[in-house]
Amino acid sequence: MLINLLKNIFGIPPAHASATNTSSRTRRTDNAVGGDWAALATSTSPKDVTVYDPKGIPLRLGSADEIAHGGEGVIYRFSRNNGILIKVCKHETLANKSKLSVFRSRLNAMMLLEECRQADFLAWPLMPVMDAKGGAVGFVMRRCTGRTLRALLAPVQVQRFFPGWNRIHVAQVALNFLDAVRMLARHKVLVNDFNPGNFLVDRTGAVRLIDCDSFQIPVENGTPFMTRTFTPEFAAPELLLHPELFNQPRTPEQVRFSLAVVIYMLLMSGLHPYARCGGGDPAENLKSGKCPLDKNSGVRMPVSWYKSVSWLTPGLKDCFLRMFTEGFGNPYKRPLLGELRNELSLFIEVMKNSKNENQRAILPKTAKRGK
């Protein structure tokens, strides 16, 4: 299976590798799924590295192949397949034995999640890439394209990058995003950082998740692999109010809250659910627990957004209200993703069937009567 994947992805015939070296490396890596970060420099350029597939066939990556630098890795294009990227660890990370050990185990755990590996909307590790000693220096992943979800958080951006789109299209993106997060949750993989910059959307409305390194990965009969990565204005309130909770595994309830924040902002052209008249820092507003959807909160929504809220269906509005009020202090009162999905689907159907253009306008001209 691996050799077939190699031929399809790397496109390099086995004859390119020394028979002796290949045999030696194969014996060391037959059962390896994880790896290590020790890339080999094999040319006069310090930026050039040579990596190997799990069968020991080499591939040189040069500085001209670099396209991005992540937190702990360098991302390279693969000239023989435009749909593939190769992530190799930065040299600075190699010297840290603790990080190296965690990376090996984490990659191993991710490779075992076959449905995630097959999902075309995830930049998930497809195959480890190795050093000459048989330890992985990174991994192969899909190349995902599109605009970040931030492009949908302002009407002018929607018009620029997605001409012709209305609120139906944006709501469908929100639904696709929910389905992606829900699929991961079924495998106990939890998204930690809901920064919209970590998610891409294309002209068809397909959503892709690219920051898989920051996900919480389950371990059978053990503590999951955690990361502390987060963006404050999208985090569950208990994490902001009690930072010590970042040292514990994230929970499905925290994912529900963060996902609902992003979905609300998509439907509301970038308005944060805790935004109020007078402005203020979004994270600080969130920590206050005062949501303008609650008429008894003592704060008011910015006037220009009342029209957009009024066209939400009652069930969807109630779902958001419970998420951001009752669910603020009690995570177990946060609506399930299935309920949010049902209400979002109903909202899409109402927009499709309505004869009133305001129902599906990204910026309605008038408020809905009686709302």
C-alpha positions, 0 to 999 in steps of 0.5 A, a space after each residue: 500500500 505504501 509503495 503504491 502511495 509513493 508512486 502516486 504521490 512522489 512519482 520517483 521510481 525505486 531505481 533512483 535509490 541505492 539498493 543497499 541503503 533502501 534495504 537498510 532504511 526499510 528494515 528500520 521503518 516498516 512499522 514506523 508511522 511517526 517520525 522525527 524532525 532531523 532533516 539532512 542537509 545534502 547540498 551546499 545550500 543550508 536550506 536544501 534538505 533531503 527527505 525519504 519516503 517510508 521505503 527509503 527513496 530520496 527527494 531533495 527539497 530546495 529553497 526554491 520549493 519553500 512556500 511558507 513557514 509554520 510555527 515549527 515547520 517549513 512547507 514545501 511544494 512538490 513539483 510532480 504533484 500540485 495537489 501535494 505539500 510537504 511539511 518538514 520541521 525547522 532545525 530549531 525544533 530538532 534539538 528539543 528532545 521533548 518536542 521531538 518525542 511528542 511529535 513522533 507520538 502525535 503523528 503516529 496517532 493522526 496516521 491511525 485515523 483513517 477517515 480523517 486521512 481520507 477526508 479531502 477537506 483536511 490538510 491531514 498527514 497522508 504519509 510521513 517523510 523520513 531522514 536517512 536514519 529512518 525517522 520521520 522529519 515531517 509529512 505529506 499533506 493535501 494542498 488546500 486552496 481558497 480564501 480564509 473565512 475572514 473573507 465572509 466577515 465583511 460584505 465588501 469582501 464577499 462582493 469582491 471575492 464571491 460576486 453574486 453570493 447572498 446570505 444563502 451561500 454564506 449560510 451554506 458555508 457555515 453548514 459545511 463548516 459545522 459538518 467538518 467540525 462535527 465529523 472530527 468530533 465523531 473521532 474525538 478530534 477537537 478543533 482548538 483554535 477557531 480563528 477564521 484564518 485557519 479555514 478556507 472556503 472556495 467558490 463552490 462553498 467547500 470548506 477546508 481545515 488547514 491547521 490540523 497541527 493545532 487539533 486535539 488528537 485522541 489517544 486510546 486509553 490515554 490522555 489526548 495530545 493537546 495544544 494551547 493554541 487559541 484565539 481569545 475572541 473565539 474561545 469558550 468563556 471558561 478558558 478565558 476566565 480560568 486559564 489553568 483549564 488550558 492545561 487540561 484537555 478541551 471538551 466537546 462543549 467548548 468546541 460547540 461554543 467556539 463553533 457557534 461564535 464563528 457561525 454567528 459571525 458568518 451569518 451576521 457579516 462579522 458581528 461578534 455575538 458579544 459586540 455591543 454599542 460603544 465597541 470594546 475588545 471582543 475578548 473582554 466583551 465575551 468575558 463579561 457574559 453580556 450578550 445583546 441577544 438577551 434583552 435583559 443583558 443591559 447592553 445593546 447591539 450596534 444599531 445597524 445589525 438589528 436588521 440582520 438579526 431580525 431575519 434569523 428564524 426563531 429557532 436559530 435565534 433561540 439556539 444562539 441565545 441559549 448558547 451565549 447566555 445559559 451556555 455561558 456559565 453552564 457548558 452543559 446547557 450549550 445546544 448540541 451540534 445536531 440541533 444547531 445543524 437542524 436550525 441552520 438547515 431550516 434557515 437555509 430552506 426559509 431563505 430559499 423559499 421566501 419571496 422577500 429579498 431581505 430574507 436572503 440579503 447579506 445586508 437587509 434593507 429593512 427589519 422583519 416586521 414584528 421582530 
